[in-house]
C-alpha cells in the first residue's frame, strides 16, 4: 500500500460530534468548536441534514466517521457501502475519515454494533486487505479506531494494540485513539490501559476520541458500557492528559450520542480538552527552546490548583498529568480513581 | 478452532440467541479474571436490539403513540427477531415493519395502526430524497404539443392511499395538535401526496383525480395520458386546477417536450 496520502488538515484542537438535536443552534450561532465530526451513515441520503452539513462545511473542518463498513469482516467488506462512503467523501471533502477495528455484518445481516475480532495473523491479513481497499477507493489515508470490548478471545495471538500497530505498518493507515474505549476495555478485560497506549505508534495517532461511559453491575460482574451518554469522567480525562503529555496535541473529539445534553455542555467538554492540550503543550515545550537563548527555563511543576479540591475532573487530570501519578483501582465492586 | 469466517458467524449467532446459544464454549471467550464472559454476550445483544428499536421508534413515532411505546418496543423486538437489517443505513431499516405489524394477531382489530406505519415509512423515504428547485407554471408556455410533454416531479414525492383515515390519524398525533378525532367515525379512503420542502415534510390530501394524475406523471407518462387517466377515474377532474396546485406547491422540477 502506498503511503502517498494527503496530510491531515484538521486542527489539533477539540471538536464535537454533530448531532441532529444541535444542528439548528450550530447553524444559527456557529459556535467556536474546532471542528465537527459526523457519522457517515447519516449522510448517505439527500436529507436536509446533508444539505445543512454541506453549508457547515464552509465554516468548520469536517471529519467523517464511519460506523458501518465492518472493516473487520472476515468475508470482506460490502462494496456497495464502500461506494456510498466514497460518495459522501466526494460530496463533503472531509479533512479526516475514520472507521473502526470491528465488524458488524455477518452473512449479509447487520447487527448495528461494533463487534470484537479474534486478533491473529489471519485476521491481520484480511483486515489489512480491507483497509487497503478502502484507502484505495477513497484515495486517502483513513484512521482506524480501537474498540470498546466486553469480551475477548482466548485464541487471539496478539492484543488489539499490537494488531493496530501492525495494521498501520501494513497499510499506512492512521490510528484513531479512543481513550474512553481503552479505559472501558481495560477495565472489562483486565489489562493495563497505559500499557496499551504505549504500544501504539505515536506518529500514526491522528485523532483522539473522548466520551463518557456507564457502569453496569450485574451479579458480581461490573461491566463498563461505552454509551457516550455522559460527561467525560475523571478517569478518562486523566488517561487523556497523560496520553497527550506523551504524544502531543491531537485533534480531539467529544463524543456524546445518547441522553444528549444542551450544546453548551458539549462545547464545555471540548473547552476542557482544549485547555488540557494547551496546558500540556506548555509543559512539553522542548528544552532546546530555552537553551536557544532568552527564553526562561520552563517550569516542570504541576499546575497550581491551590484553591482546594479540583473544580472539575479535567483540572484534576491536568494536575495528574503534570505532576501526579494516575492510579485506578477496582475493588469491592466500586470503581475508584486515585490521584497519588 | 473455528475458521475466521465461522468464528464470526457463530459469535453473531451467540449474540442473537443469548442466553439460549448452546455452544458459547467453542467461541473461547475471555474477560477480566472472575468475570462471566458468556454472560457478557448479553451486552452485545442489548446493544443490537436497543439501537435498532430506537431507530424504529424514530421512524414510526405516531404508530408508537397509537399502540403505546411499550407495545411498539415489544413489536420491534419481534420484528428484529424476524430479520436484521440488510445494510448499515438505519434510515433504510423498517421498510417491512408496516407489513409485519399488519400480520400481528394482537393488532388485527386495529388495521389502521399498520396503515399509519405505512404512511410513516413513506415519510421516512421522502425525507431521504433531495429537494430540487421547482419550476414556475410559465414553463408550460413554450410547449407546442402539451399532450406529449413529460412533467418531472420532486424526487421526494410519495403517493399514498389507504382504506382508512390515516392522514387524519397522523395529523391528530402531531405535536401541538389538539384533536377530538375518533377513527371509528370516519371509515373512508384517503389519498395523499407526501414530499419534502427543506427540513419539513408536507402531507397533503388528494382527491381521486389528482391522485391518479400525479401517479401517472410520476411514472413518466405524457401529460395527455395522465389527464385521460384522471378523467377516467374522476369525470370532474379539473386540469387547470391540478396544474395550478402542483406548480403552486413547488412539486414540478422540470418539463420536457416528449415523455420517454
Interface residues (C-beta under 8 A of the other chain):
Chain A: X41 X42 X44 X45 X46 X47 X48 X51 X67 X68 X69 X70 X73 X74 X75 X78 X80 X81 X84 X103 X104 X105 X106 X107 X108 X109 X110 X111 X112 X113 X115 X118 X122 X123 X126 X150 X151 X152 X153 X154 X155 X187 X188 X189 X190 X216 X218 X219 X220 X221 X223 X225
Chain B: X1 X4 X5 X7 X8 X9 X11 X12 X15 X16 X27 X28 X29 X30 X31 X32 X33 X34 X35 X36 X37 X39 X40 X41 X43 X44 X47 X48 X51 X52 X55 X83 X84 X85 X86 X87 X88 X89 X90 X91 X127 X128 X129 X130 X131 X155 X196 X198 X199
